[in-house]
Amino acid sequence: MGTASLLMAAYLLDCAIGDPRWIPHPVIAMGWGISRLESLLRRLSAWIHRKDVSGRAARLWGCLLPLVVAGTAFAVTWFILRGIAAWSFWAAWLVEAGLIAATIATKGLADAGKKIADALAAGDLAGAREALSHVVGRDTHDLDEAEVVRGGVETVSENIVDAVTSPLFYAAIGGAPLAMAYRAVNTLDSMVGYKNERYRDWGWASARLDDAANWLPARLTAPFLLLALAFKGGDARRAWRTLRRDAAKHPSPNSGWMEAAMAGGLGIQLGGVNRYQGVASHRATMGDPLEPKRREHIVTSIGVLHLCTALFAVAAALLWLGWDIWR
């Protein structure tokens, strides 16, 4: 039972059951550890420097966050699997498949988008705003339907890489230990990778490492996204043109690839003004407003998510299968 079967088992397991609440999730432990480590490093740096550090010094201290957190995630997962393998190969295989599945969020991402679309289908705009508020940081209480749809499509699009194809990519290279290390980096970015006063310096290394970790997976995912758009009724050629034109406008060097392609494929415009605690933040637009944004666009984006990630998983598995046969 090689890497190919491990990848497919993990992907299918996530699609089937997602992240049941009764199973403790590794990201919860990562979040707890990150909070404690950040607090410890801040106190330690203040004691050593005799003041709260900022600027270059804070960036250097902040480099310890991804090194310790990702390194610990890798080491703990490796030792767990090694210990189980000493007892039973099959038990280790099953645990590793489960751990890789825990780093993937295909079902969770699709379910989040579906809640928004279902509320809109029922005419419950307030419910759709509430569902959107659980997956975005922007203010949602006064959004109209088109802006709720924009938020839903953007959420599904930008997380295709972070939530699915990147962990699969790292699992293909280094199994569950490397997939867990990636998930640790991604969790760090979501917790400290902000450009506000508190994290601009302390979270700099975590944010840059997350960008670097997703750079190649995002570009490897793009062809599968274009193919999925074509099969789901989108315009793949327009998606490619929009990706080339607009991807670089996005604040993230990686999320822009997914959002721009999705916008072009669906014929809608993403980006625009977001509000955070009442403060307007202007994000460059991607795609052209060829048609008004509707709930069906969220539904289509979920279908693209499923097909794109399935194709990516199958391709990764086939590459490993071919390698195993060739060897």
Beta strands, then each sheet from edge to edge (+ up, - down):
strand 1: 270-276
strand 2: 279-286
sheet 1: 1+ 2-
end
